[in-house]
Amino acid sequence: MAGQEILIVEDERKISRVLELELGYENYGTKIADNGEDALQLMEEKQWDLILLDIMIPELSGLEVLRRFRRRDEETPVILLTARDEVHDKVSGLDLGANDYITKPFQIEELLARVRAHLRVPGSRQAKGDKLVAADLQVDISRREVHRGNNQVELTPREFDLLVTLLKNKNIVLTRDRLMEQVWGFDYYGDTNVVDVYIRYLRQKMDKGYDTPLIQTVRGVGYTIKDSE
């Protein structure tokens, strides 16, 4: 979409130049930062529609940049670029609030498709004023607030989006693949163990200490949230 602006944080000049050209062909405005300090400054100076953030950059790592950025902005989509192909690195970035990741070397068509997906359907802005309920759990989507009983539950952006997806499909069993598609916005090609990690996070925050757990595992199929009787 014309007029949308993307910040490219990448210290490899060949890669940043390719991204700049390809995004330009798609009518996106771009700006390049080649280190963590400059990236944070640009993030503070203006509101970006999306950020492409390399993990391995000088001065401040991409993960540290993401950590600091998410303290004040939980909405802007962030796609991590990384040469690492280990689940631990991916989960670390997602847990800090990244919306997506792509591992180098990547096909530019795939990256552009993910950019379009995140700009077209911002997960945290898709509903205004909606409230979702299951038993004593209440979620205010527009305020991004979660309460169980009288207690407020603090969730990361990714945990919140996963919870909302489960609640919108209450009493329906969702497979890991479907959760990946709906929450992360694309197929992670088999890395569905990330879903299990985030389900565990949600259970620790939402179900631990309560008589009735809301998140149910259907062995061999997936997960669901059920209303208690």
N, CA, C and O of each residue as an XYZ file, in Angstrom:
916
protein
N       0.849     -1.191      0.000
C       0.000      0.000      0.000
C       0.884      1.239      0.000
O       1.782      1.370      0.831
N       0.626      2.145     -0.934
C       1.428      3.352     -1.039
C       1.307      4.178      0.230
O       0.250      4.240      0.859
N       2.407      4.803      0.586
C       2.393      5.682      1.739
C       2.855      5.023      3.021
O       3.175      5.722      3.983
N       2.901      3.701      3.068
C       3.358      3.034      4.274
C       4.886      3.027      4.314
O       5.556      2.875      3.293
N       5.413      3.195      5.529
C       6.860      3.359      5.672
C       7.443      2.245      6.539
O       6.896      1.888      7.583
N       8.564      1.713      6.073
C       9.207      0.579      6.727
C      10.634      0.944      7.103
O      11.386      1.470      6.283
N      10.999      0.663      8.340
C      12.366      0.856      8.806
C      13.134     -0.449      8.633
O      12.717     -1.493      9.134
N      14.256     -0.383      7.923
C      15.123     -1.540      7.701
C      16.338     -1.413      8.609
O      17.123     -0.473      8.476
N      16.494     -2.355      9.530
C      17.645     -2.338     10.438
C      18.519     -3.522     10.061
O      18.236     -4.660     10.437
N      19.581     -3.246      9.316
C      20.428     -4.300      8.742
C      21.812     -3.729      8.457
O      21.926     -2.701      7.789
N      22.875     -4.384      8.956
C      24.222     -3.858      8.774
C      24.929     -4.417      7.544
O      25.988     -3.916      7.166
N      24.361     -5.449      6.910
C      24.945     -5.953      5.663
C      24.395     -5.120      4.515
O      23.213     -5.205      4.180
N      25.261     -4.318      3.919
C      24.831     -3.339      2.927
C      24.138     -3.975      1.729
O      23.166     -3.421      1.216
N      24.624     -5.131      1.274
C      23.999     -5.772      0.111
C      22.554     -6.153      0.412
O      21.668     -5.988     -0.426
N      22.331     -6.665      1.620
C      20.978     -7.080      1.984
C      20.064     -5.873      2.149
O      18.942     -5.864      1.644
N      20.547     -4.857      2.858
C      19.698     -3.677      3.080
C      19.372     -2.980      1.770
O      18.276     -2.444      1.606
N      20.322     -2.983      0.832
C      20.080     -2.346     -0.461
C      19.021     -3.107     -1.257
O      18.146     -2.501     -1.875
N      19.105     -4.440     -1.237
C      18.096     -5.257     -1.931
C      16.716     -5.011     -1.329
O      15.737     -4.835     -2.054
N      16.646     -5.000      0.005
C      15.369     -4.753      0.664
C      14.829     -3.368      0.311
O      13.638     -3.202      0.048
N      15.717     -2.384      0.310
C      15.312     -1.021     -0.029
C      14.724     -0.960     -1.441
O      13.683     -0.338     -1.653
N      15.389     -1.604     -2.405
C      14.925     -1.583     -3.789
C      13.617     -2.334     -3.959
O      12.682     -1.836     -4.586
N      13.551     -3.546     -3.392
C      12.351     -4.371     -3.567
C      11.129     -3.740     -2.894
O      10.031     -3.753     -3.450
N      11.327     -3.196     -1.710
C      10.212     -2.533     -1.027
C       9.801     -1.262     -1.772
O       8.623     -0.907     -1.822
N      10.787     -0.594     -2.341
C      10.481      0.585     -3.144
C       9.628      0.245     -4.357
O       8.715      0.991     -4.711
N       9.929     -0.892     -4.996
C       9.121     -1.344     -6.129
C       7.673     -1.603     -5.713
O       6.753     -1.475     -6.520
N       7.487     -1.962     -4.461
C       6.139     -2.215     -3.948
C       5.480     -0.948     -3.400
O       4.408     -1.003     -2.798
N       6.137      0.191     -3.618
C       5.615      1.509     -3.219
C       5.640      1.764     -1.714
O       4.853      2.564     -1.206
N       6.544      1.084     -0.997
C       6.750      1.396      0.408
C       7.873      2.422      0.518
O       8.842      2.379     -0.241
N       7.734      3.342      1.467
C       8.839      4.214      1.808
C       9.766      3.488      2.765
O       9.298      2.718      3.604
N      11.067      3.714      2.662
C      12.016      2.999      3.515
C      13.085      3.930      4.073
O      13.357      5.001      3.530
N      13.676      3.487      5.169
C      14.830      4.133      5.771
C      15.700      3.022      6.335
O      15.186      2.039      6.870
N      17.020      3.172      6.219
C      17.941      2.129      6.665
C      18.740      2.595      7.877
O      19.243      3.718      7.907
N      18.849      1.724      8.871
C      19.763      1.922     10.001
C      20.680      0.709     10.037
O      20.218     -0.425      9.907
N      21.998      0.945     10.215
C      22.932     -0.179     10.179
C      23.511     -0.542     11.546
O      24.459     -1.321     11.639
N      22.931      0.033     12.613
C      23.346     -0.353     13.958
C      22.202     -0.100     14.935
O      21.238      0.599     14.622
N      22.332     -0.683     16.120
C      21.239     -0.626     17.086
C      20.941      0.757     17.620
O      19.778      1.105     17.830
N      21.976      1.552     17.844
C      21.775      2.904     18.383
C      21.003      3.770     17.399
O      20.051      4.451     17.781
N      21.413      3.747     16.127
C      20.705      4.537     15.114
C      19.265      4.053     14.943
O      18.350      4.848     14.726
N      19.083      2.734     15.044
C      17.736      2.179     14.899
C      16.812      2.713     15.985
O      15.691      3.132     15.694
N      17.270      2.702     17.231
C      16.439      3.200     18.322
C      16.111      4.677     18.147
O      14.996      5.109     18.436
N      17.081      5.445     17.675
C      16.837      6.872     17.468
C      15.762      7.092     16.408
O      14.878      7.931     16.578
N      15.842      6.330     15.310
C      14.832      6.456     14.260
C      13.463      5.989     14.741
O      12.440      6.534     14.327
N      13.438      4.998     15.598
C      12.169      4.513     16.141
C      11.516      5.561     17.035
O      10.291      5.638     17.122
N      12.335      6.361     17.693
C      11.807      7.394     18.577
C      11.363      8.631     17.807
O      10.485      9.368     18.256
N      11.975      8.855     16.645
C      11.706     10.076     15.893
C      10.360     10.061     15.173
O       9.758     11.115     14.967
N       9.880      8.870     14.788
C       8.624      8.811     14.028
C       7.948      7.466     14.210
O       8.533      6.523     14.745
N       6.709      7.395     13.758
C       5.923      6.167     13.810
C       6.084      5.415     12.504
O       5.761      5.941     11.439
N       6.583      4.181     12.576
C       6.757      3.347     11.393
C       5.574      2.395     11.254
O       4.943      2.021     12.243
N       5.284      2.012     10.019
C       4.211      1.044      9.790
C       4.688     -0.384     10.034
O       3.896     -1.252     10.403
N       5.982     -0.626      9.828
C       6.556     -1.953     10.062
C       8.064     -1.805     10.179
O       8.658     -0.896      9.599
N       8.681     -2.715     10.943
C      10.130     -2.695     11.138
C      10.707     -4.054     10.783
O      10.245     -5.080     11.281
N      11.727     -4.061      9.913
C      12.521     -5.251      9.624
C      13.796     -5.139     10.442
O      14.578     -4.210     10.244
N      14.014     -6.068     11.353
C      15.075     -5.926     12.346
C      16.002     -7.133     12.357
O      15.601     -8.235     12.733
N      17.252     -6.913     11.939
C      18.252     -7.973     11.991
C      18.684     -8.186     13.441
O      18.846     -7.222     14.189
N      18.870     -9.442     13.837
C      19.285     -9.724     15.210
C      20.756     -9.371     15.429
O      21.115     -8.805     16.462
N      21.599     -9.704     14.463
C      23.042     -9.496     14.620
C      23.455     -8.164     14.013
O      23.835     -8.106     12.843
N      23.384     -7.097     14.797
C      23.798     -5.768     14.356
C      24.742     -5.164     15.389
O      24.708     -5.564     16.552
N      25.590     -4.203     14.989
C      26.562     -3.614     15.920
C      25.915     -2.716     16.971
O      24.769     -2.287     16.835
N      26.683     -2.449     18.018
C      26.378     -1.510     19.100
C      25.309     -2.027     20.058
O      25.564     -2.163     21.254
N      24.128     -2.314     19.548
C      23.084     -2.982     20.331
C      22.535     -4.108     19.483
O      22.291     -3.921     18.291
N      22.336     -5.278     20.077
C      21.779     -6.393     19.311
C      20.334     -6.098     18.931
O      19.671     -5.261     19.544
N      19.867     -6.797     17.917
C      18.478     -6.625     17.516
C      17.506     -6.964     18.622
O      16.466     -6.318     18.757
N      17.834     -7.979     19.423
C      16.945     -8.352     20.520
C      16.880     -7.265     21.582
O      15.819     -7.017     22.155
N      18.017     -6.613     21.849
C      18.008     -5.525     22.829
C      17.241     -4.318     22.283
O      16.514     -3.656     23.023
N      17.401     -4.038     21.002
C      16.620     -2.969     20.373
C      15.134     -3.269     20.499
O      14.345     -2.391     20.847
N      14.754     -4.508     20.217
C      13.358     -4.907     20.310
C      12.842     -4.766     21.735
O      11.733     -4.280     21.953
N      13.645     -5.192     22.703
C      13.244     -5.101     24.105
C      12.933     -3.652     24.491
O      11.909     -3.375     25.115
N      13.805     -2.754     24.123
C      13.608     -1.343     24.475
C      12.446     -0.727     23.708
O      11.688      0.072     24.258
N      12.307     -1.095     22.444
C      11.232     -0.549     21.621
C       9.865     -0.972     22.147
O       8.933     -0.168     22.171
N       9.739     -2.228     22.567
C       8.452     -2.737     23.031
C       8.024     -2.134     24.372
O       6.859     -2.255     24.751
N       8.935     -1.496     25.086
C       8.549     -0.833     26.327
C       7.575      0.316     26.066
O       6.770      0.657     26.932
N       7.648      0.907     24.881
C       6.787      2.056     24.589
C       5.861      1.833     23.397
O       4.941      2.619     23.175
N       6.092      0.777     22.635
C       5.270      0.527     21.453
C       5.019     -0.973     21.333
O       5.928     -1.746     21.028
N       3.773     -1.372     21.576
C       3.413     -2.781     21.480
C       2.633     -3.090     20.211
O       2.223     -4.230     19.994
N       2.428     -2.082     19.375
C       1.552     -2.236     18.224
C       2.287     -2.439     16.905
O       1.873     -3.268     16.095
N       3.373     -1.695     16.672
C       4.049     -1.722     15.375
C       4.579     -3.116     15.058
O       5.320     -3.676     15.865
N       4.226     -3.697     13.908
C       4.737     -5.026     13.553
C       6.260     -5.021     13.394
O       6.828     -4.121     12.775
N       6.902     -6.028     13.956
C       8.350     -6.192     13.845
C       8.644     -7.586     13.312
O       8.224     -8.583     13.900
N       9.367     -7.657     12.196
C       9.810     -8.930     11.622
C      11.315     -9.038     11.830
O      12.070     -8.170     11.392
N      11.747    -10.091     12.492
C      13.171    -10.298     12.745
C      13.845    -10.955     11.548
O      13.287    -11.859     10.924
N      15.046    -10.492     11.237
C      15.889    -11.114     10.220
C      17.068    -11.750     10.952
O      17.760    -11.076     11.716
N      17.299    -13.037     10.725
C      18.356    -13.695     11.464
C      19.003    -14.798     10.670
O      18.344    -15.497      9.900
N      20.310    -14.954     10.863
C      21.033    -16.046     10.233
C      20.952    -17.299     11.082
O      21.366    -18.370     10.637
N      20.434    -17.192     12.278
C      20.343    -18.330     13.173
C      19.081    -19.117     12.881
O      18.015    -18.550     12.640
N      19.220    -20.426     12.906
C      18.076    -21.273     12.588
C      17.754    -22.187     13.757
O      17.421    -23.356     13.565
N      17.852    -21.651     14.976
C      17.559    -22.433     16.166
C      16.275    -21.925     16.810
O      16.003    -20.725     16.835
N      15.498    -22.859     17.327
C      14.218    -22.511     17.936
C      14.407    -21.533     19.091
O      13.587    -20.636     19.287
N      15.496    -21.706     19.861
C      15.722    -20.832     21.025
C      15.770    -19.370     20.614
O      15.161    -18.523     21.267
N      16.493    -19.060     19.531
C      16.608    -17.673     19.087
C      15.273    -17.136     18.597
O      14.930    -15.978     18.836
N      14.524    -17.993     17.907
C      13.228    -17.559     17.405
C      12.270    -17.278     18.562
O      11.580    -16.259     18.583
N      12.245    -18.201     19.519
C      11.348    -18.033     20.656
C      11.727    -16.796     21.464
O      10.851    -16.067     21.930
N      13.040    -16.553     21.633
C      13.482    -15.368     22.383
C      12.945    -14.099     21.739
O      12.441    -13.215     22.431
N      13.050    -14.005     20.419
C      12.543    -12.828     19.727
C      11.043    -12.694     19.822
O      10.527    -11.600     20.052
N      10.330    -13.805     19.646
C       8.873    -13.767     19.743
C       8.424    -13.399     21.145
O       7.449    -12.668     21.322
N       9.139    -13.909     22.144
C       8.772    -13.616     23.530
C       8.978    -12.147     23.865
O       8.287    -11.601     24.724
N       9.923    -11.509     23.192
C      10.160    -10.084     23.410
C       9.165     -9.207     22.652
O       9.166     -7.986     22.808
N       8.323     -9.825     21.838
C       7.278     -9.054     21.169
C       7.386     -8.972     19.668
O       6.620     -8.242     19.038
N       8.334     -9.714     19.062
C       8.391     -9.740     17.598
C       7.131    -10.405     17.059
O       6.583    -11.316     17.681
N       6.680     -9.944     15.907
C       5.484    -10.514     15.295
C       5.807    -11.685     14.377
O       4.940    -12.505     14.074
N       7.060    -11.757     13.938
C       7.410    -12.726     12.919
C       8.929    -12.819     12.844
O       9.639    -12.001     13.429
N       9.427    -13.827     12.117
C      10.853    -13.909     11.846
C      11.054    -14.577     10.505
O      10.194    -15.323     10.037
N      12.188    -14.308      9.890
C      12.558    -14.986      8.657
C      14.057    -15.237      8.718
O      14.827    -14.355      9.098
N      14.465    -16.440      8.344
C      15.855    -16.851      8.477
C      16.608    -16.638      7.167
O      16.134    -17.023      6.099
N      17.784    -16.023      7.259
C      18.639    -15.849      6.088
C      19.295    -17.184      5.729
O      19.588    -17.988      6.613
N      19.528    -17.423      4.426
C      19.080    -16.609      3.281
C      17.590    -16.841      3.013
O      17.090    -17.954      3.180
N      16.896    -15.797      2.601
C      15.461    -15.912      2.357
C      15.137    -15.489      0.934
O      15.903    -14.775      0.288
N      13.989    -15.946      0.466
C      13.485    -15.517     -0.828
C      12.757    -14.195     -0.648
O      11.928    -14.073      0.253
N      13.043    -13.212     -1.474
C      12.455    -11.890     -1.307
C      10.934    -11.957     -1.450
O      10.215    -11.191     -0.809
N      10.443    -12.879     -2.298
C       8.990    -12.993     -2.469
C       8.322    -13.407     -1.163
O       7.228    -12.940     -0.845
N       8.985    -14.291     -0.401
C       8.415    -14.728      0.867
C       8.410    -13.578      1.869
O       7.424    -13.372      2.576
N       9.503    -12.835      1.929
C       9.551    -11.709      2.858
C       8.491    -10.672      2.510
O       7.815    -10.157      3.401
N       8.337    -10.359      1.227
C       7.337     -9.377      0.817
C       5.928     -9.854      1.173
O       5.077     -9.052      1.556
N       5.685    -11.155      1.047
C       4.369    -11.690      1.397
C       4.099    -11.519      2.890
O       2.980    -11.195      3.287
N       5.117    -11.736      3.710
C       4.936    -11.574      5.150
C       4.742    -10.104      5.518
O       3.946     -9.776      6.398
N       5.471     -9.231      4.843
C       5.282     -7.794      5.070
C       3.847     -7.405      4.750
O       3.196     -6.717      5.537
N       3.357     -7.841      3.603
C       1.981     -7.505      3.215
C       0.986     -8.049      4.231
O       0.020     -7.374      4.585
N       1.223     -9.271      4.700
C       0.297     -9.887      5.656
C       0.217     -9.096      6.951
O      -0.873     -8.892      7.485
N       1.354     -8.650      7.458
C       1.343     -7.929      8.735
C       0.811     -6.504      8.591
O       0.225     -5.962      9.528
N       1.011     -5.906      7.439
C       0.463     -4.565      7.221
C      -1.027     -4.616      6.928
O      -1.756     -3.670      7.226
N      -1.474     -5.709      6.351
C      -2.891     -5.842      6.003
C      -3.740     -6.214      7.211
O      -4.870     -5.746      7.348
N      -3.196     -7.055      8.087
C      -3.978     -7.526      9.229
C      -3.181     -7.341     10.514
O      -2.623     -8.310     11.028
N      -3.113     -6.112     11.051
C      -2.439     -5.919     12.334
C      -3.213     -6.639     13.428
O      -4.336     -6.253     13.752
N      -2.615     -7.690     14.004
C      -3.352     -8.547     14.927
C      -3.935     -7.829     16.113
O      -5.028     -8.175     16.561
N      -3.230     -6.820     16.646
C      -3.703     -6.196     17.875
C      -4.654     -5.032     17.625
O      -5.165     -4.439     18.575
N      -4.903     -4.689     16.330
C      -5.767     -3.546     16.048
C      -7.032     -3.948     15.306
O      -7.751     -3.089     14.794
N      -7.309     -5.238     15.244
C      -8.369     -5.679     14.355
C      -9.761     -5.515     14.943
O     -10.747     -5.634     14.214
N      -9.869     -5.252     16.206
C     -11.202     -5.105     16.790
C     -11.213     -3.962     17.778
O     -10.293     -3.818     18.584
N     -12.249     -3.151     17.718
C     -12.346     -2.019     18.628
C     -13.528     -2.229     19.557
O     -14.660     -2.415     19.112
N     -13.250     -2.197     20.854
C     -14.316     -2.290     21.824
C     -14.821     -3.693     22.072
O     -15.723     -3.880     22.889
N     -14.267     -4.691     21.393
C     -14.716     -6.063     21.588
C     -14.275     -6.579     22.946
O     -13.171     -6.292     23.409
N     -15.159     -7.350     23.579
C     -14.817     -8.012     24.830
C     -15.142     -9.487     24.687
O     -16.210     -9.862     24.205
N     -14.201    -10.315     25.117
C     -14.355    -11.756     25.032
C     -14.386    -12.332     26.442
O     -13.672    -11.868     27.330
N     -15.229    -13.357     26.638
C     -15.427    -13.904     27.981
C     -15.432    -15.430     27.911
O     -15.979    -16.025     26.983
N     -14.812    -16.043     28.909
C     -14.911    -17.485     29.114
C     -14.827    -17.721     30.614
O     -13.804    -17.441     31.239
N     -15.918    -18.243     31.191
C     -15.986    -18.434     32.646
C     -15.676    -17.105     33.330
O     -16.352    -16.111     33.067
N     -14.655    -17.068     34.212
C     -14.321    -15.833     34.916
C     -13.201    -15.053     34.238
O     -12.622    -14.142     34.831
N     -12.896    -15.417     32.983
C     -11.871    -14.716     32.206
C     -12.526    -13.671     31.314
O     -13.481    -13.972     30.599
N     -12.013    -12.441     31.356
C     -12.521    -11.361     30.514
C     -11.352    -10.687     29.798
O     -10.330    -10.365     30.405
N     -11.529    -10.482     28.495
C     -10.499     -9.834     27.687
C     -11.103     -8.642     26.961
O     -12.079     -8.784     26.224
N     -10.526     -7.480     27.171
C     -10.913     -6.261     26.459
C      -9.886     -6.062     25.341
O      -8.742     -5.691     25.602
N     -10.301     -6.310     24.096
C      -9.358     -6.279     22.976
C      -8.828     -4.875     22.731
O      -7.626     -4.694     22.536
N      -9.709     -3.877     22.739
C      -9.264     -2.522     22.423
C      -8.297     -1.983     23.472
O      -7.370     -1.246     23.136
N      -8.503     -2.341     24.734
C      -7.613     -1.888     25.804
C      -6.457     -2.849     26.044
O      -5.518     -2.537     26.777
N      -6.535     -4.017     25.422
C      -5.526     -5.065     25.605
C      -5.371     -5.411     27.085
O      -4.261     -5.519     27.605
N      -6.501     -5.579     27.738
C      -6.513     -5.909     29.162
C      -7.130     -7.286     29.373
O      -8.114     -7.651     28.731
N      -6.531     -8.034     30.282
C      -6.996     -9.385     30.596
C      -7.220     -9.484     32.104
O      -6.350     -9.122     32.897
N      -8.391     -9.976     32.487
C      -8.698    -10.184     33.898
C      -9.222    -11.600     34.092
O     -10.041    -12.087     33.313
N      -8.747    -12.237     35.119
C      -9.349    -13.497     35.551
C      -9.843    -13.287     36.966
O      -9.060    -13.074     37.892
N     -11.165    -13.352     37.120
C     -11.760    -12.988     38.392
C     -11.455    -11.526     38.678
O     -11.707    -10.656     37.844
N     -10.912    -11.261     39.857
C     -10.554     -9.888     40.227
C      -9.091     -9.561     39.938
O      -8.611     -8.484     40.291
N      -8.391    -10.480     39.304
C      -6.960    -10.292     39.075
C      -6.674     -9.907     37.633
O      -7.205    -10.519     36.706
N      -5.829     -8.887     37.441
C      -5.388     -8.528     36.099
C      -4.201     -9.398     35.709
O      -3.289     -9.617     36.505
N      -4.226     -9.889     34.479
C      -3.173    -10.766     33.976
C      -2.350     -9.998     32.954
O      -2.892     -9.485     31.975
N      -1.042     -9.918     33.178
C      -0.146     -9.211     32.261
C       0.394    -10.191     31.227
O       1.008    -11.201     31.571
N       0.157     -9.877     29.955
C       0.607    -10.741     28.868
C       1.486     -9.980     27.895
O       1.340     -8.767     27.742
N       2.401    -10.686     27.233
C       3.167    -10.097     26.141
C       2.246     -9.974     24.923
O       1.186    -10.599     24.893
N       2.631     -9.179     23.921
C       1.782     -9.048     22.730
C       1.455    -10.391     22.071
O       0.319    -10.613     21.653
N       2.440    -11.283     21.978
C       2.191    -12.572     21.341
C       1.264    -13.438     22.184
O       0.369    -14.089     21.645
N       1.462    -13.453     23.480
C       0.575    -14.209     24.362
C      -0.860    -13.700     24.245
O      -1.808    -14.485     24.214
N      -1.006    -12.377     24.181
C      -2.340    -11.783     24.069
C      -3.021    -12.217     22.779
O      -4.192    -12.596     22.795
N      -2.297    -12.165     21.658
C      -2.890    -12.542     20.373
C      -3.285    -14.019     20.364
O      -4.314    -14.385     19.797
N      -2.471    -14.863     20.990
C      -2.807    -16.287     21.068
C      -4.064    -16.502     21.900
O      -4.935    -17.287     21.529
N      -4.154    -15.801     23.026
C      -5.329    -15.921     23.875
C      -6.591    -15.462     23.148
O      -7.626    -16.124     23.231
N      -6.517    -14.346     22.443
C      -7.677    -13.827     21.707
C      -8.126    -14.831     20.647
O      -9.324    -15.046     20.461
N      -7.174    -15.440     19.957
C      -7.528    -16.435     18.934
C      -8.248    -17.628     19.551
O      -9.236    -18.113     19.000
N      -7.757    -18.100     20.690
C      -8.421    -19.214     21.370
C      -9.829    -18.832     21.813
O     -10.761    -19.629     21.697
N      -9.980    -17.611     22.322
C     -11.284    -17.173     22.807
C     -12.278    -16.961     21.661
O     -13.465    -17.251     21.808
N     -11.805    -16.466     20.543
C     -12.692    -16.275     19.396
C     -13.162    -17.610     18.823
O     -14.159    -17.673     18.103
N     -12.426    -18.681     19.152
C     -12.808    -20.027     18.718
C     -13.152    -20.890     19.925
O     -12.856    -22.085     19.948
N     -13.780    -20.278     20.930
C     -14.093    -20.956     22.182
C     -14.862    -22.243     21.936
O     -15.795    -22.293     21.135
N     -14.438    -23.298     22.659
C     -15.048    -24.626     22.569
C     -14.760    -25.336     21.253
O     -15.337    -26.387     20.974
N     -13.863    -24.764     20.438
C     -13.421    -25.398     19.196
C     -11.947    -25.770     19.356
O     -11.148    -24.948     19.803
N     -11.588    -26.981     19.001
C     -10.195    -27.412     19.110
C      -9.421    -26.893     17.905
O      -9.773    -27.177     16.760
N      -8.361    -26.129     18.175
C      -7.515    -25.578     17.121
C      -6.207    -26.354     17.063
O      -5.554    -26.551     18.087
N      -5.828    -26.787     15.885
C      -4.553    -27.476     15.722
C      -3.403    -26.487     15.855
O      -3.603    -25.276     15.756
N      -2.214    -27.000     16.076
C      -1.029    -26.131     16.145
C      -0.819    -25.397     14.833
O      -0.468    -24.217     14.827
N      -1.033    -26.090     13.719
C      -0.870    -25.438     12.417
C      -1.844    -24.278     12.252
O      -1.480    -23.221     11.736
N      -3.078    -24.480     12.690
C      -4.065    -23.407     12.545
C      -3.729    -22.231     13.462
O      -3.885    -21.073     13.075
N      -3.272    -22.529     14.666
C      -2.857    -21.448     15.570
C      -1.685    -20.677     14.985
O      -1.642    -19.449     15.065
N      -0.739    -21.394     14.400
C       0.386    -20.723     13.740
C      -0.111    -19.772     12.661
O       0.313    -18.619     12.581
N      -1.015    -20.279     11.835
C      -1.512    -19.478     10.713
C      -2.268    -18.252     11.192
O      -2.096    -17.165     10.641
N      -3.103    -18.413     12.211
C      -3.953    -17.312     12.655
C      -3.218    -16.315     13.544
O      -3.487    -15.116     13.474
N      -2.295    -16.787     14.378
C      -1.629    -15.903     15.329
C      -0.349    -15.314     14.747
O      -0.093    -14.116     14.867
N       0.455    -16.174     14.112
C       1.724    -15.691     13.562
C       1.573    -15.183     12.137
O       2.461    -14.501     11.624
N       0.467    -15.506     11.497
C       0.175    -14.911     10.196
C       0.664    -15.693      9.007
O       0.440    -15.271      7.873
N       1.330    -16.828      9.214
C       1.791    -17.640      8.107
C       2.202    -19.003      8.649
O       2.255    -19.213      9.860
N       2.494    -19.929      7.731
C       2.878    -21.286      8.120
C       4.361    -21.313      8.471
O       5.201    -20.916      7.664
N       4.682    -21.779      9.672
C       6.073    -21.817     10.119
C       6.787    -23.093      9.698
O       7.850    -23.412     10.232
N       6.223    -23.819      8.756
C       6.877    -24.982      8.167
C       7.371    -25.974      9.217
O       8.518    -26.419      9.169
N       6.514    -26.313     10.147
C       6.832    -27.384     11.076
C       7.322    -26.953     12.439
O       7.429    -27.792     13.333
N       7.623    -25.688     12.637
C       8.112    -25.229     13.935
C       6.948    -24.988     14.897
O       6.905    -23.965     15.581
N       6.021    -25.920     14.947
C       4.823    -25.718     15.762
C       5.088    -25.874     17.240
O       4.190    -25.637     18.048
N       6.314    -26.274     17.632
C       6.620    -26.346     19.062
C       6.613    -24.963     19.699
O       6.509    -24.843     20.920
N       6.721    -23.927     18.891
C       6.606    -22.571     19.421
C       5.217    -22.359     20.032
O       5.079    -21.661     21.036
N       4.190    -22.963     19.425
C       2.839    -22.872     19.980
C       2.805    -23.481     21.374
O       2.221    -22.906     22.291
N       3.431    -24.645     21.536
C       3.450    -25.310     22.841
C       4.112    -24.434     23.895
O       3.669    -24.383     25.043
N       5.182    -23.743     23.493
C       5.886    -22.848     24.421
C       4.958    -21.745     24.903
O       4.914    -21.442     26.095
N       4.220    -21.147     23.982
C       3.355    -20.032     24.361
C       2.100    -20.483     25.104
O       1.577    -19.744     25.938
N       1.621    -21.674     24.813
C       0.531    -22.225     25.605
C       0.992    -22.411     27.048
O       0.243    -22.134     27.985
N       2.216    -22.878     27.220
C       2.751    -23.039     28.578
C       2.853    -21.693     29.289
O       2.529    -21.588     30.472
N       3.301    -20.669     28.574
C       3.353    -19.323     29.161
C       1.966    -18.876     29.621
O       1.805    -18.377     30.734
N       0.956    -19.060     28.746
C      -0.406    -18.641     29.085
C      -0.926    -19.392     30.305
O      -1.556    -18.803     31.183
N      -0.664    -20.675     30.354
C      -1.146    -21.461     31.489
C      -0.520    -21.003     32.802
O      -1.186    -20.966     33.837
N       0.748    -20.661     32.753
C       1.413    -20.188     33.966
C       0.768    -18.903     34.468
O       0.658    -18.696     35.676
N       0.346    -18.048     33.560
C      -0.191    -16.749     33.944
C      -1.703    -16.769     34.201
O      -2.204    -16.013     35.032
N      -2.425    -17.639     33.482
C      -3.890    -17.600     33.532
C      -4.510    -18.698     34.381
O      -5.512    -18.471     35.059
N      -3.918    -19.889     34.348
C      -4.564    -21.042     34.970
C      -3.939    -21.466     36.292
O      -4.610    -22.055     37.139
N      -2.656    -21.168     36.471
C      -1.979    -21.620     37.691
C      -2.598    -20.948     38.918
O      -2.721    -19.724     38.974
N      -2.981    -21.758     39.886
C      -3.563    -21.225     41.115
C      -5.074    -21.167     41.105
O      -5.689    -20.811     42.111
N      -5.687    -21.516     39.967
C      -7.149    -21.505     39.871
C      -7.664    -22.945     39.864
O      -7.003    -23.854     39.362
N      -8.842    -23.127     40.422
C      -9.419    -24.474     40.524
C      -9.729    -25.060     39.152
O      -9.583    -26.263     38.933
N     -10.159    -24.195     38.228
C     -10.583    -24.676     36.911
C      -9.665    -24.143     35.818
O      -9.724    -22.954     35.504
N      -8.821    -24.985     35.229
C      -8.001    -24.528     34.095
C      -8.869    -24.317     32.863
O      -9.734    -25.139     32.560
N      -8.643    -23.229     32.160
C      -9.459    -22.918     30.985
C      -8.864    -23.481     29.701
O      -9.604    -23.903     28.812
N      -7.537    -23.494     29.592
C      -6.897    -23.996     28.376
C      -6.793    -25.509     28.448
O      -6.166    -26.059     29.354
N      -7.414    -26.177     27.484
C      -7.445    -27.631     27.473
C      -6.608    -28.173     26.318
O      -6.619    -27.620     25.218
N      -5.889    -29.252     26.577
C      -5.143    -29.948     25.534
C      -5.952    -31.140     25.040
O      -6.405    -31.969     25.830
N      -6.126    -31.215     23.745
C      -6.746    -32.396     23.139
C      -5.613    -33.178     22.496
O      -5.117    -32.810     21.431
N      -5.210    -34.250     23.143
C      -4.008    -34.981     22.758
C      -4.047    -35.398     21.289
O      -5.022    -35.974     20.806
N      -2.959    -35.089     20.606
C      -2.843    -35.442     19.202
C      -3.556    -34.510     18.250
O      -3.480    -34.687     17.034
N      -4.265    -33.494     18.798
C      -5.004    -32.567     17.931
C      -4.533    -31.132     18.141
O      -3.974    -30.523     17.229
N      -4.757    -30.588     19.341
C      -4.363    -29.197     19.561
C      -4.888    -28.677     20.879
O      -4.867    -29.385     21.886
N      -5.367    -27.424     20.877
C      -5.772    -26.741     22.117
C      -7.125    -26.069     21.944
O      -7.555    -25.750     20.836
N      -7.776    -25.867     23.081
C      -9.058    -25.157     23.083
C      -9.259    -24.494     24.441
O      -8.663    -24.900     25.438
N     -10.102    -23.475     24.464
C     -10.569    -22.894     25.720
C     -12.044    -23.245     25.872
O     -12.854    -23.004     24.977
N     -12.370    -23.817     27.023
C     -13.748    -24.199     27.284
C     -14.290    -23.441     28.478
O     -13.580    -23.205     29.455
N     -15.547    -23.065     28.392
C     -16.217    -22.480     29.552
C     -16.407    -23.555     30.610
O     -16.779    -24.686     30.296
N     -16.148    -23.199     31.869
C     -16.448    -24.135     32.938
C     -17.935    -24.110     33.222
O     -18.607    -23.101     33.005
N     -18.427    -25.197     33.694
C     -19.852    -25.271     34.016
C     -20.147    -24.545     35.323
O     -21.297    -24.499     35.758
